[in-house]
Amino acid sequence: MGFKVAVLGATGVVGSEVLKILEERKFPIKELKLLASKSGGRTIKFRGEDIKVEAVSEEAFKGVEIAFFAAGGSVSLEWAPKAAAKGVVIIDKTSAYREDPDVPLIIPEVNPHHLSQHKKKGIISSPNCSTIPMVLVLKPINDAAKVKRVVVSTYQSVSGAGLAAMNEMEEQSRDFLAGRELKRKKFVHRIAFNLIPHIDSFLPDGYTKEELKMINETRKIMDLPDLRISPTTVRVPVLISHSEAVNIETEKPCDASRARELLSKAPGIKIVDDPAHALYPMPVDCAGKDETFVGRLRNDPSVKYGINLWLSCDNLRKGAALNAVQIAELFL
Ligand SMILES: NC(=O)c1ccc[n+]([C@@H]2O[C@H](COP(=O)([O-])OP(=O)(O)OC[C@H]3O[C@@H](n4cnc5c(N)ncnc54)[C@H](OP(=O)(O)O)[C@@H]3O)[C@@H](O)[C@H]2O)c1
């Protein structure tokens, strides 16, 4: 019973999280292929069985029905068409196809109706790890009061840049506290005890590609091509979970208590909002959890109808692996 499934990038932080979630959610699998840049004789335990890691190849996709791609955009651009030609349905977590008009960009709680578009190329894209939690919050508020403008600042953990980035922050932190010289490879500046307002490359207008992804992806997922969004994305020395300060202006009245009521009923959201008792979302609390934690909900008196909120979300789970597995479940 089940499907022949492949995970490309199985040895990476996102790929490993996919395997953990496939196991947790008892996804129906009859055979599992683990693919990476090279085998290197590695094995990974899945449902108590040691499975060999293979180097990616066309042969490896033979008979595969569903493949999760988490090995970088250039790898997806090279291998997705080859795998799709063999009838594989690809769920891609990279940015390679997110803005392709023939590829649906899916958050199952928000736009499952876009899924059928996958038939064009056999590829389904999972959005950026900062876009997903923000759109989960915007959807119920837009349905009720029509979102007019969004200003968002992100605080993105180092795991968003992969395994090597996590190791770099830990090593720098140890060296810094020991008074040793800091080594830097993955980030353009030291990340330990620092903030870097630079994720992905800069564009001529002064925005970064990460910020442009948040704008274009949100517009595509919510079918709002003119939605006004102004993002600033920052890398912070946190291991897992992204956080965001979000200011939302609406066409119709929607104050903080109305928003809290709407969000408390929305799928994938958990309200943590009792400042008097120091209760609000923090990365350490939502790491390993499926929900997007929302709090610090308050009115914005500087505009006619506006609210501010703060959210935290595990970027490896709902920001990547969980969203991808939920797409596969939707697909099934
Ligand atoms: N981290 C996040 O929060 C997040 C969220 C959303 C999307 N993503 C996207 O997911 C992708 C993976 O990110 P990650 O954070 O998991 O990175 P990572 O920890 O660096 O893992 C990269 C994985 O890709 C494999 N790989 C690298 N080059 C390859 C090649 N030429 N051919 C085949 N496999 C190759 C690696 O295999 P080896 O072990 O053989 O090197 C490893 O399994 C990236 O595109 C990223 O943008 C990440």
The ligand as a MOL file (V3000), in Angstrom:
LIG
                    3D

  0  0  0     0  0            999 V3000
M  V30 BEGIN CTAB
M  V30 COUNTS 48 52 0 0 0
M  V30 BEGIN ATOM
M  V30 1 N 16.0260 26.0630 5.3880 0
M  V30 2 C 14.8360 26.6250 5.2560 0
M  V30 3 O 14.2180 27.1860 6.1760 0
M  V30 4 C 14.1900 26.5820 3.9270 0
M  V30 5 C 12.8780 26.9610 3.8440 0
M  V30 6 C 12.2760 26.9310 2.5870 0
M  V30 7 C 12.9800 26.5040 1.4780 0
M  V30 8 N 14.2760 26.1320 1.6120 0 CHG=1
M  V30 9 C 14.9900 25.6970 0.3990 0
M  V30 10 O 15.2410 24.2980 0.5030 0
M  V30 11 C 16.4890 23.9990 -0.1410 0
M  V30 12 C 17.3680 23.1860 0.8020 0
M  V30 13 O 17.6760 23.9910 1.8810 0
M  V30 14 P 18.3710 23.4070 3.1970 0
M  V30 15 O 18.2540 24.5050 4.1380 0
M  V30 16 O 17.8560 22.0720 3.5560 0 CHG=-1
M  V30 17 O 19.8940 23.2570 2.6950 0
M  V30 18 P 21.0600 22.3010 3.2250 0
M  V30 19 O 20.8910 21.9580 4.6620 0
M  V30 20 O 22.3080 22.9590 2.8130 0
M  V30 21 O 20.8600 20.9260 2.3800 0
M  V30 22 C 21.0820 20.8750 0.9890 0
M  V30 23 C 20.7310 19.4750 0.4630 0
M  V30 24 O 20.8330 19.5030 -0.9520 0
M  V30 25 C 21.7240 18.4780 -1.4190 0
M  V30 26 N 22.4390 18.9620 -2.5890 0
M  V30 27 C 23.2380 20.0480 -2.6670 0
M  V30 28 N 23.7360 20.1730 -3.9310 0
M  V30 29 C 23.2340 19.1230 -4.6520 0
M  V30 30 C 23.3790 18.6790 -5.9910 0
M  V30 31 N 24.1350 19.3540 -6.8670 0
M  V30 32 N 22.7120 17.5750 -6.3820 0
M  V30 33 C 21.9420 16.8930 -5.5100 0
M  V30 34 N 21.7600 17.2510 -4.2040 0
M  V30 35 C 22.4000 18.3550 -3.7880 0
M  V30 36 C 22.6790 18.2410 -0.2560 0
M  V30 37 O 23.2420 16.9660 -0.4030 0
M  V30 38 P 24.7210 16.6360 0.1160 0
M  V30 39 O 24.5440 16.2260 1.5300 0
M  V30 40 O 25.1400 15.5070 -0.7880 0
M  V30 41 O 25.5250 17.8660 -0.0270 0
M  V30 42 C 21.6830 18.3620 0.9240 0
M  V30 43 O 20.9550 17.1730 1.0370 0
M  V30 44 C 17.0910 25.3290 -0.5570 0
M  V30 45 O 16.8150 25.5700 -1.8980 0
M  V30 46 C 16.3550 26.3270 0.2730 0
M  V30 47 O 16.2380 27.5530 -0.3670 0
M  V30 48 C 14.9020 26.1370 2.7880 0
M  V30 END ATOM
M  V30 BEGIN BOND
M  V30 1 1 1 2
M  V30 2 2 2 3
M  V30 3 1 2 4
M  V30 4 1 4 5
M  V30 5 2 4 48
M  V30 6 2 5 6
M  V30 7 1 6 7
M  V30 8 2 7 8
M  V30 9 1 8 9
M  V30 10 1 8 48
M  V30 11 1 9 10
M  V30 12 1 9 46
M  V30 13 1 10 11
M  V30 14 1 11 12
M  V30 15 1 11 44
M  V30 16 1 12 13
M  V30 17 1 13 14
M  V30 18 2 14 15
M  V30 19 1 14 16
M  V30 20 1 14 17
M  V30 21 1 17 18
M  V30 22 2 18 19
M  V30 23 1 18 20
M  V30 24 1 18 21
M  V30 25 1 21 22
M  V30 26 1 22 23
M  V30 27 1 23 24
M  V30 28 1 23 42
M  V30 29 1 24 25
M  V30 30 1 25 26
M  V30 31 1 25 36
M  V30 32 1 26 27
M  V30 33 1 26 35
M  V30 34 2 27 28
M  V30 35 1 28 29
M  V30 36 1 29 30
M  V30 37 2 29 35
M  V30 38 1 30 31
M  V30 39 2 30 32
M  V30 40 1 32 33
M  V30 41 2 33 34
M  V30 42 1 34 35
M  V30 43 1 36 37
M  V30 44 1 36 42
M  V30 45 1 37 38
M  V30 46 2 38 39
M  V30 47 1 38 40
M  V30 48 1 38 41
M  V30 49 1 42 43
M  V30 50 1 44 45
M  V30 51 1 44 46
M  V30 52 1 46 47
M  V30 END BOND
M  V30 END CTAB
M  END
